[in-house]
Amino acid sequence: MDDEVRSESGEGSDAGADDETPSLRYRFRHDMEGPVMWLREMLSSVAIVLLLGLLLFGVSGVWPPMVAVESGSMEPNMQVGDLVFVTEPGRFAPDAADNGVGVVTHEAGRASEYRTFGDYGSVVIYQPPGRRASPIIHRAMFHVEAGENWYDRADDRFHGADNCAELRNCPAPRSGFITLGDDNAEYDQANGLAEPVASEWILGVARARVPYLGYTRLITTGEAEVSDLVGTAVASGASDPNAESTCVLKTDGRRLSRTATEAERAGCPDLRTAGPLAGSRTTSATTPTVAA
């Protein structure tokens, strides 16, 4: 009789153990389906992104350490939807930089063979005082001093003036960099986008780019749609890699081929004095998205 009772009690204990509900901690670690699993995966992804962001911030010295290119003023060397890694001015400055912000101008880069993003010199992200729009991401061409007549130093392909008096921001109203979008027809200072870029306006220097990843930011902020990403990917896959200097007027009124030699080789008309098409936008880049 005692054995029977003992046996029945043991069976009851096992049944009770089977009916115990796993703890939330156990489920969080082991569930392979259901809401707890989704919560775990979401929190893990957020933690990884934050860790990566902190790591990049430690390397770059600026926040955010990456910006998304919003338009095409830097084509073909930067494309809409690129995610660009940025470092603070002066960090990782190359030997060719002869200033305190670590910027190598196109002029100095040509002399030292220093190139970034397909051309000589550094690409900088800058924000003029009072500018409400996104910061601008353009190439530093050369540096001028306050009061300098920089007309003779300027490449006449990127302005339409006959002398300093006709060239906007000449003489230079301040010391700073003359800047240019790789796909733009005029210097930023010649078209009135900005005065010579002072060192304190520079938010960072572009170092590397990852195609398409910037669309994540552009889509979430409403600057682009999913169809834009699909169209870009399809066009990129169908394009001829040897047709980079074809004669094309894009929506911002600029041609892909910048130099007169390239234009002649591609059979393009000389568009050096042609203005933008109606409705064109100024190309720039913002932090965390670079607008154009």
DOTORFI-795525 format. One record per residue (C-alpha): residue in one letter; chain; x, y, z. Coordinates in Angstrom, 2 decimals, always signed. Example, Ala and Ser with C-alpha at 12.3 -4.5 7.8 and 13.67 -1.06 7.14 Angstrom:
<rs>
<r type="a" mol="A" u="+12.30" v="-4.50" w="+7.80"/>
<r type="s" mol="A" u="+13.67" v="-1.06" w="+7.14"/>
</rs>
This chain:
<rs>
<r type="m" mol="A" u="+0.00" v="+0.00" w="+0.00"/>
<r type="d" mol="A" u="+2.75" v="+2.44" w="+0.91"/>
<r type="d" mol="A" u="+4.53" v="+1.63" w="-2.35"/>
<r type="e" mol="A" u="+1.38" v="+2.39" w="-4.30"/>
<r type="v" mol="A" u="+0.92" v="+5.71" w="-2.54"/>
<r type="r" mol="A" u="+4.56" v="+6.60" w="-3.07"/>
<r type="s" mol="A" u="+4.25" v="+5.72" w="-6.74"/>
<r type="e" mol="A" u="+1.16" v="+7.84" w="-7.20"/>
<r type="s" mol="A" u="+2.79" v="+10.79" w="-5.41"/>
<r type="g" mol="A" u="+5.82" v="+10.56" w="-7.70"/>
<r type="e" mol="A" u="+3.68" v="+10.58" w="-10.80"/>
<r type="g" mol="A" u="+1.86" v="+13.63" w="-9.50"/>
<r type="s" mol="A" u="+5.15" v="+15.47" w="-9.01"/>
<r type="d" mol="A" u="+6.26" v="+14.77" w="-12.59"/>
<r type="a" mol="A" u="+2.98" v="+16.01" w="-13.96"/>
<r type="g" mol="A" u="+3.34" v="+19.20" w="-11.96"/>
<r type="a" mol="A" u="+6.82" v="+19.74" w="-13.36"/>
<r type="d" mol="A" u="+5.55" v="+19.25" w="-16.90"/>
<r type="d" mol="A" u="+2.86" v="+21.89" w="-16.31"/>
<r type="e" mol="A" u="+5.39" v="+24.56" w="-15.20"/>
<r type="t" mol="A" u="+5.55" v="+27.53" w="-17.58"/>
<r type="p" mol="A" u="+9.12" v="+28.42" w="-18.75"/>
<r type="s" mol="A" u="+10.37" v="+31.70" w="-17.33"/>
<r type="l" mol="A" u="+10.40" v="+34.83" w="-19.49"/>
<r type="r" mol="A" u="+14.18" v="+34.85" w="-19.35"/>
<r type="y" mol="A" u="+14.32" v="+31.30" w="-20.66"/>
<r type="r" mol="A" u="+11.85" v="+32.11" w="-23.43"/>
<r type="f" mol="A" u="+13.75" v="+35.28" w="-24.39"/>
<r type="r" mol="A" u="+16.90" v="+33.23" w="-24.87"/>
<r type="h" mol="A" u="+15.43" v="+30.12" w="-26.49"/>
<r type="d" mol="A" u="+12.10" v="+30.87" w="-28.24"/>
<r type="m" mol="A" u="+12.40" v="+30.33" w="-31.99"/>
<r type="e" mol="A" u="+8.99" v="+31.76" w="-32.89"/>
<r type="g" mol="A" u="+6.38" v="+34.13" w="-31.56"/>
<r type="p" mol="A" u="+6.48" v="+37.69" w="-30.19"/>
<r type="v" mol="A" u="+9.29" v="+37.04" w="-27.70"/>
<r type="m" mol="A" u="+11.56" v="+35.86" w="-30.50"/>
<r type="w" mol="A" u="+10.76" v="+38.96" w="-32.57"/>
<r type="l" mol="A" u="+11.44" v="+41.22" w="-29.60"/>
<r type="r" mol="A" u="+14.81" v="+39.52" w="-29.04"/>
<r type="e" mol="A" u="+15.81" v="+39.90" w="-32.67"/>
<r type="m" mol="A" u="+14.77" v="+43.56" w="-32.78"/>
<r type="l" mol="A" u="+16.66" v="+44.45" w="-29.60"/>
<r type="s" mol="A" u="+19.71" v="+42.55" w="-30.83"/>
<r type="s" mol="A" u="+19.67" v="+44.46" w="-34.11"/>
<r type="v" mol="A" u="+19.37" v="+47.80" w="-32.32"/>
<r type="a" mol="A" u="+22.25" v="+46.89" w="-30.02"/>
<r type="i" mol="A" u="+24.45" v="+45.95" w="-32.97"/>
<r type="v" mol="A" u="+23.65" v="+49.19" w="-34.80"/>
<r type="l" mol="A" u="+24.40" v="+51.27" w="-31.69"/>
<r type="l" mol="A" u="+27.66" v="+49.41" w="-31.12"/>
<r type="l" mol="A" u="+28.68" v="+49.92" w="-34.73"/>
<r type="g" mol="A" u="+27.73" v="+53.60" w="-34.52"/>
<r type="l" mol="A" u="+29.82" v="+54.11" w="-31.39"/>
<r type="l" mol="A" u="+32.76" v="+52.34" w="-33.02"/>
<r type="l" mol="A" u="+32.52" v="+54.52" w="-36.13"/>
<r type="f" mol="A" u="+32.19" v="+57.63" w="-33.97"/>
<r type="g" mol="A" u="+35.37" v="+56.67" w="-32.14"/>
<r type="v" mol="A" u="+37.18" v="+56.38" w="-35.46"/>
<r type="s" mol="A" u="+35.67" v="+59.39" w="-37.24"/>
<r type="g" mol="A" u="+35.38" v="+61.87" w="-34.38"/>
<r type="v" mol="A" u="+32.11" v="+63.31" w="-35.73"/>
<r type="w" mol="A" u="+28.44" v="+62.44" w="-35.27"/>
<r type="p" mol="A" u="+26.89" v="+61.12" w="-37.35"/>
<r type="p" mol="A" u="+29.94" v="+59.41" w="-38.85"/>
<r type="m" mol="A" u="+28.08" v="+58.70" w="-42.10"/>
<r type="v" mol="A" u="+25.91" v="+60.79" w="-44.40"/>
<r type="a" mol="A" u="+23.59" v="+59.84" w="-47.24"/>
<r type="v" mol="A" u="+24.02" v="+61.59" w="-50.59"/>
<r type="e" mol="A" u="+20.72" v="+63.11" w="-51.63"/>
<r type="s" mol="A" u="+21.42" v="+64.39" w="-55.15"/>
<r type="g" mol="A" u="+23.83" v="+64.30" w="-58.02"/>
<r type="s" mol="A" u="+26.19" v="+67.30" w="-57.87"/>
<r type="m" mol="A" u="+29.13" v="+64.97" w="-57.21"/>
<r type="e" mol="A" u="+28.39" v="+62.46" w="-59.96"/>
<r type="p" mol="A" u="+29.91" v="+60.31" w="-61.24"/>
<r type="n" mol="A" u="+32.22" v="+60.04" w="-58.23"/>
<r type="m" mol="A" u="+29.38" v="+60.05" w="-55.70"/>
<r type="q" mol="A" u="+25.89" v="+58.87" w="-56.55"/>
<r type="v" mol="A" u="+22.48" v="+59.55" w="-55.06"/>
<r type="g" mol="A" u="+21.93" v="+56.98" w="-52.32"/>
<r type="d" mol="A" u="+25.61" v="+56.54" w="-51.47"/>
<r type="l" mol="A" u="+26.44" v="+56.26" w="-47.78"/>
<r type="v" mol="A" u="+29.59" v="+58.30" w="-47.17"/>
<r type="f" mol="A" u="+31.92" v="+57.77" w="-44.21"/>
<r type="v" mol="A" u="+33.12" v="+61.10" w="-42.77"/>
<r type="t" mol="A" u="+35.93" v="+62.06" w="-40.40"/>
<r type="e" mol="A" u="+36.34" v="+65.27" w="-38.45"/>
<r type="p" mol="A" u="+38.56" v="+67.96" w="-40.02"/>
<r type="g" mol="A" u="+42.22" v="+67.28" w="-39.27"/>
<r type="r" mol="A" u="+41.80" v="+63.59" w="-38.45"/>
<r type="f" mol="A" u="+43.85" v="+61.25" w="-40.66"/>
<r type="a" mol="A" u="+45.17" v="+64.32" w="-42.50"/>
<r type="p" mol="A" u="+47.47" v="+63.32" w="-45.39"/>
<r type="d" mol="A" u="+50.93" v="+64.80" w="-45.79"/>
<r type="a" mol="A" u="+49.67" v="+66.83" w="-48.75"/>
<r type="a" mol="A" u="+47.38" v="+68.87" w="-46.45"/>
<r type="d" mol="A" u="+48.98" v="+72.23" w="-45.76"/>
<r type="n" mol="A" u="+46.33" v="+73.60" w="-43.38"/>
<r type="g" mol="A" u="+44.92" v="+72.91" w="-39.93"/>
<r type="v" mol="A" u="+41.77" v="+71.17" w="-41.16"/>
<r type="g" mol="A" u="+43.47" v="+68.35" w="-43.05"/>
<r type="v" mol="A" u="+41.97" v="+69.37" w="-46.39"/>
<r type="v" mol="A" u="+43.96" v="+68.85" w="-49.60"/>
<r type="t" mol="A" u="+42.77" v="+71.18" w="-52.34"/>
<r type="h" mol="A" u="+42.46" v="+70.10" w="-55.95"/>
<r type="e" mol="A" u="+45.33" v="+72.48" w="-56.70"/>
<r type="a" mol="A" u="+47.60" v="+70.89" w="-54.06"/>
<r type="g" mol="A" u="+46.40" v="+67.39" w="-54.90"/>
<r type="r" mol="A" u="+47.41" v="+67.77" w="-58.52"/>
<r type="a" mol="A" u="+50.92" v="+68.74" w="-57.45"/>
<r type="s" mol="A" u="+51.24" v="+65.86" w="-54.98"/>
<r type="e" mol="A" u="+49.16" v="+63.26" w="-56.87"/>
<r type="y" mol="A" u="+46.71" v="+63.04" w="-53.97"/>
<r type="r" mol="A" u="+43.31" v="+61.82" w="-55.18"/>
<r type="t" mol="A" u="+40.00" v="+60.98" w="-53.53"/>
<r type="f" mol="A" u="+36.73" v="+59.96" w="-55.13"/>
<r type="g" mol="A" u="+38.06" v="+59.96" w="-58.66"/>
<r type="d" mol="A" u="+39.77" v="+63.35" w="-58.74"/>
<r type="y" mol="A" u="+42.46" v="+65.44" w="-57.06"/>
<r type="g" mol="A" u="+41.91" v="+66.86" w="-53.59"/>
<r type="s" mol="A" u="+39.54" v="+66.34" w="-50.66"/>
<r type="v" mol="A" u="+35.76" v="+66.28" w="-50.66"/>
<r type="v" mol="A" u="+34.41" v="+68.28" w="-47.71"/>
<r type="i" mol="A" u="+31.04" v="+68.60" w="-45.99"/>
<r type="y" mol="A" u="+30.37" v="+72.22" w="-45.04"/>
<r type="q" mol="A" u="+27.56" v="+74.37" w="-43.67"/>
<r type="p" mol="A" u="+27.63" v="+78.15" w="-44.25"/>
<r type="p" mol="A" u="+26.23" v="+80.28" w="-41.41"/>
<r type="g" mol="A" u="+22.51" v="+80.92" w="-41.74"/>
<r type="r" mol="A" u="+21.98" v="+78.11" w="-44.27"/>
<r type="r" mol="A" u="+18.75" v="+76.30" w="-43.39"/>
<r type="a" mol="A" u="+19.09" v="+73.64" w="-46.06"/>
<r type="s" mol="A" u="+21.25" v="+70.55" w="-45.77"/>
<r type="p" mol="A" u="+25.03" v="+70.82" w="-45.52"/>
<r type="i" mol="A" u="+26.90" v="+70.73" w="-48.84"/>
<r type="i" mol="A" u="+29.33" v="+68.03" w="-49.93"/>
<r type="h" mol="A" u="+31.71" v="+69.33" w="-52.63"/>
<r type="r" mol="A" u="+35.39" v="+69.23" w="-53.56"/>
<r type="a" mol="A" u="+37.85" v="+71.84" w="-52.26"/>
<r type="m" mol="A" u="+39.50" v="+73.33" w="-55.35"/>
<r type="f" mol="A" u="+41.91" v="+75.94" w="-53.95"/>
<r type="h" mol="A" u="+42.30" v="+78.26" w="-50.97"/>
<r type="v" mol="A" u="+42.08" v="+82.05" w="-51.14"/>
<r type="e" mol="A" u="+42.94" v="+84.81" w="-48.68"/>
<r type="a" mol="A" u="+40.61" v="+87.64" w="-47.70"/>
<r type="g" mol="A" u="+40.72" v="+90.37" w="-50.34"/>
<r type="e" mol="A" u="+42.48" v="+88.16" w="-52.90"/>
<r type="n" mol="A" u="+41.77" v="+88.59" w="-56.59"/>
<r type="w" mol="A" u="+41.42" v="+84.90" w="-57.46"/>
<r type="y" mol="A" u="+40.19" v="+85.37" w="-61.01"/>
<r type="d" mol="A" u="+43.49" v="+84.28" w="-62.58"/>
<r type="r" mol="A" u="+43.64" v="+81.16" w="-60.41"/>
<r type="a" mol="A" u="+40.14" v="+80.09" w="-61.36"/>
<r type="d" mol="A" u="+39.47" v="+77.65" w="-64.21"/>
<r type="d" mol="A" u="+37.35" v="+79.54" w="-66.73"/>
<r type="r" mol="A" u="+35.38" v="+76.36" w="-67.42"/>
<r type="f" mol="A" u="+33.66" v="+76.88" w="-64.08"/>
<r type="h" mol="A" u="+32.61" v="+80.50" w="-64.34"/>
<r type="g" mol="A" u="+31.47" v="+82.88" w="-67.07"/>
<r type="a" mol="A" u="+33.21" v="+86.07" w="-65.93"/>
<r type="d" mol="A" u="+35.70" v="+88.13" w="-67.95"/>
<r type="n" mol="A" u="+37.38" v="+89.66" w="-64.92"/>
<r type="c" mol="A" u="+37.32" v="+89.75" w="-61.13"/>
<r type="a" mol="A" u="+34.67" v="+92.46" w="-61.05"/>
<r type="e" mol="A" u="+32.27" v="+90.17" w="-62.93"/>
<r type="l" mol="A" u="+33.13" v="+87.10" w="-60.83"/>
<r type="r" mol="A" u="+30.97" v="+86.75" w="-57.76"/>
<r type="n" mol="A" u="+32.88" v="+86.73" w="-54.45"/>
<r type="c" mol="A" u="+35.95" v="+88.22" w="-56.14"/>
<r type="p" mol="A" u="+37.90" v="+89.76" w="-54.51"/>
<r type="a" mol="A" u="+37.41" v="+87.17" w="-51.78"/>
<r type="p" mol="A" u="+35.27" v="+88.55" w="-48.93"/>
<r type="r" mol="A" u="+36.96" v="+86.14" w="-46.50"/>
<r type="s" mol="A" u="+39.73" v="+83.57" w="-46.37"/>
<r type="g" mol="A" u="+38.49" v="+80.11" w="-47.32"/>
<r type="f" mol="A" u="+38.20" v="+77.36" w="-49.89"/>
<r type="i" mol="A" u="+36.78" v="+77.69" w="-53.38"/>
<r type="t" mol="A" u="+34.58" v="+74.61" w="-53.84"/>
<r type="l" mol="A" u="+32.94" v="+72.78" w="-56.72"/>
<r type="g" mol="A" u="+30.60" v="+69.86" w="-57.23"/>
<r type="d" mol="A" u="+32.27" v="+67.40" w="-59.61"/>
<r type="d" mol="A" u="+29.23" v="+67.51" w="-61.89"/>
<r type="n" mol="A" u="+28.48" v="+71.22" w="-61.54"/>
<r type="a" mol="A" u="+29.18" v="+73.85" w="-64.17"/>
<r type="e" mol="A" u="+30.24" v="+76.60" w="-61.76"/>
<r type="y" mol="A" u="+32.17" v="+77.05" w="-58.56"/>
<r type="d" mol="A" u="+29.91" v="+77.35" w="-55.51"/>
<r type="q" mol="A" u="+31.31" v="+80.85" w="-55.02"/>
<r type="a" mol="A" u="+30.68" v="+81.84" w="-58.65"/>
<r type="n" mol="A" u="+27.02" v="+80.81" w="-58.59"/>
<r type="g" mol="A" u="+26.35" v="+82.33" w="-55.17"/>
<r type="l" mol="A" u="+25.83" v="+79.08" w="-53.28"/>
<r type="a" mol="A" u="+28.42" v="+80.12" w="-50.69"/>
<r type="e" mol="A" u="+31.23" v="+82.54" w="-49.99"/>
<r type="p" mol="A" u="+34.74" v="+81.06" w="-49.75"/>
<r type="v" mol="A" u="+34.38" v="+78.21" w="-47.26"/>
<r type="a" mol="A" u="+35.94" v="+79.11" w="-43.91"/>
<r type="s" mol="A" u="+37.67" v="+76.34" w="-41.97"/>
<r type="e" mol="A" u="+35.12" v="+76.56" w="-39.15"/>
<r type="w" mol="A" u="+32.29" v="+75.85" w="-41.61"/>
<r type="i" mol="A" u="+33.74" v="+72.44" w="-42.47"/>
<r type="l" mol="A" u="+31.90" v="+69.66" w="-40.62"/>
<r type="g" mol="A" u="+33.96" v="+66.79" w="-41.96"/>
<r type="v" mol="A" u="+35.99" v="+65.26" w="-44.77"/>
<r type="a" mol="A" u="+34.62" v="+62.41" w="-46.90"/>
<r type="r" mol="A" u="+36.73" v="+59.24" w="-46.77"/>
<r type="a" mol="A" u="+34.80" v="+56.34" w="-48.33"/>
<r type="r" mol="A" u="+31.41" v="+55.54" w="-49.81"/>
<r type="v" mol="A" u="+29.11" v="+52.52" w="-49.92"/>
<r type="p" mol="A" u="+26.63" v="+52.50" w="-52.84"/>
<r type="y" mol="A" u="+22.87" v="+52.26" w="-52.19"/>
<r type="l" mol="A" u="+23.00" v="+52.02" w="-48.37"/>
<r type="g" mol="A" u="+22.14" v="+55.70" w="-48.07"/>
<r type="y" mol="A" u="+18.72" v="+54.97" w="-49.58"/>
<r type="t" mol="A" u="+17.68" v="+53.54" w="-46.20"/>
<r type="r" mol="A" u="+17.97" v="+57.00" w="-44.72"/>
<r type="l" mol="A" u="+16.55" v="+58.80" w="-47.76"/>
<r type="i" mol="A" u="+13.47" v="+56.57" w="-47.88"/>
<r type="t" mol="A" u="+12.73" v="+56.85" w="-44.15"/>
<r type="t" mol="A" u="+12.98" v="+60.66" w="-44.30"/>
<r type="g" mol="A" u="+10.85" v="+60.92" w="-47.44"/>
<r type="e" mol="A" u="+13.71" v="+62.20" w="-49.60"/>
<r type="a" mol="A" u="+13.42" v="+59.17" w="-51.89"/>
<r type="e" mol="A" u="+11.06" v="+56.29" w="-52.65"/>
<r type="v" mol="A" u="+11.67" v="+52.59" w="-53.03"/>
<r type="s" mol="A" u="+11.08" v="+52.97" w="-56.77"/>
<r type="d" mol="A" u="+14.08" v="+55.33" w="-56.92"/>
<r type="l" mol="A" u="+16.33" v="+52.63" w="-55.49"/>
<r type="v" mol="A" u="+14.99" v="+50.00" w="-57.88"/>
<r type="g" mol="A" u="+15.37" v="+52.33" w="-60.86"/>
<r type="t" mol="A" u="+18.93" v="+53.23" w="-59.88"/>
<r type="a" mol="A" u="+19.92" v="+49.59" w="-59.48"/>
<r type="v" mol="A" u="+18.40" v="+48.63" w="-62.83"/>
<r type="a" mol="A" u="+20.05" v="+51.57" w="-64.63"/>
<r type="s" mol="A" u="+23.39" v="+50.78" w="-63.03"/>
<r type="g" mol="A" u="+23.23" v="+47.16" w="-64.05"/>
<r type="a" mol="A" u="+22.33" v="+48.03" w="-67.63"/>
<r type="s" mol="A" u="+24.87" v="+50.82" w="-68.12"/>
<r type="d" mol="A" u="+28.02" v="+50.50" w="-70.17"/>
<r type="p" mol="A" u="+31.06" v="+50.99" w="-67.91"/>
<r type="n" mol="A" u="+32.93" v="+52.51" w="-70.84"/>
<r type="a" mol="A" u="+30.21" v="+55.07" w="-71.54"/>
<r type="e" mol="A" u="+30.98" v="+57.26" w="-68.55"/>
<r type="s" mol="A" u="+31.63" v="+60.38" w="-70.58"/>
<r type="t" mol="A" u="+28.55" v="+60.18" w="-72.81"/>
<r type="c" mol="A" u="+26.83" v="+63.46" w="-73.56"/>
<r type="v" mol="A" u="+23.82" v="+63.56" w="-71.24"/>
<r type="l" mol="A" u="+21.85" v="+66.42" w="-69.75"/>
<r type="k" mol="A" u="+20.51" v="+65.16" w="-66.42"/>
<r type="t" mol="A" u="+17.64" v="+66.62" w="-64.38"/>
<r type="d" mol="A" u="+19.95" v="+69.11" w="-62.70"/>
<r type="g" mol="A" u="+21.11" v="+70.46" w="-66.04"/>
<r type="r" mol="A" u="+24.71" v="+69.26" w="-65.78"/>
<r type="r" mol="A" u="+26.66" v="+66.99" w="-68.06"/>
<r type="l" mol="A" u="+28.47" v="+63.91" w="-66.86"/>
<r type="s" mol="A" u="+31.65" v="+64.80" w="-68.73"/>
<r type="r" mol="A" u="+33.25" v="+67.82" w="-67.05"/>
<r type="t" mol="A" u="+36.27" v="+68.84" w="-69.07"/>
<r type="a" mol="A" u="+36.27" v="+70.20" w="-72.57"/>
<r type="t" mol="A" u="+38.60" v="+67.40" w="-73.64"/>
<r type="e" mol="A" u="+36.19" v="+64.77" w="-72.33"/>
<r type="a" mol="A" u="+33.29" v="+66.51" w="-74.02"/>
<r type="e" mol="A" u="+35.11" v="+66.62" w="-77.34"/>
<r type="r" mol="A" u="+36.09" v="+62.96" w="-77.06"/>
<r type="a" mol="A" u="+32.48" v="+61.99" w="-76.30"/>
<r type="g" mol="A" u="+31.13" v="+64.15" w="-79.12"/>
<r type="c" mol="A" u="+29.33" v="+66.44" w="-76.66"/>
<r type="p" mol="A" u="+28.56" v="+70.09" w="-77.33"/>
<r type="d" mol="A" u="+30.49" v="+72.61" w="-75.25"/>
<r type="l" mol="A" u="+28.22" v="+73.25" w="-72.27"/>
<r type="r" mol="A" u="+30.66" v="+75.29" w="-70.25"/>
<r type="t" mol="A" u="+28.51" v="+78.42" w="-70.54"/>
<r type="a" mol="A" u="+25.16" v="+76.63" w="-70.48"/>
<r type="g" mol="A" u="+23.05" v="+77.19" w="-67.41"/>
<r type="p" mol="A" u="+20.98" v="+74.59" w="-65.61"/>
<r type="l" mol="A" u="+17.68" v="+73.42" w="-66.98"/>
<r type="a" mol="A" u="+14.56" v="+74.99" w="-65.59"/>
<r type="g" mol="A" u="+13.61" v="+73.55" w="-62.26"/>
<r type="s" mol="A" u="+17.06" v="+72.19" w="-61.55"/>
<r type="r" mol="A" u="+18.16" v="+71.76" w="-57.96"/>
<r type="t" mol="A" u="+21.39" v="+72.75" w="-56.30"/>
<r type="t" mol="A" u="+23.35" v="+69.64" w="-55.44"/>
<r type="s" mol="A" u="+24.67" v="+69.23" w="-51.95"/>
<r type="a" mol="A" u="+24.77" v="+66.78" w="-49.07"/>
<r type="t" mol="A" u="+23.33" v="+66.79" w="-45.57"/>
<r type="t" mol="A" u="+24.07" v="+65.32" w="-42.22"/>
<r type="p" mol="A" u="+22.78" v="+62.69" w="-41.66"/>
<r type="t" mol="A" u="+21.55" v="+62.96" w="-45.21"/>
<r type="v" mol="A" u="+23.44" v="+65.04" w="-47.72"/>
<r type="a" mol="A" u="+20.91" v="+66.95" w="-49.78"/>
<r type="a" mol="A" u="+21.47" v="+68.30" w="-53.20"/>
</rs>
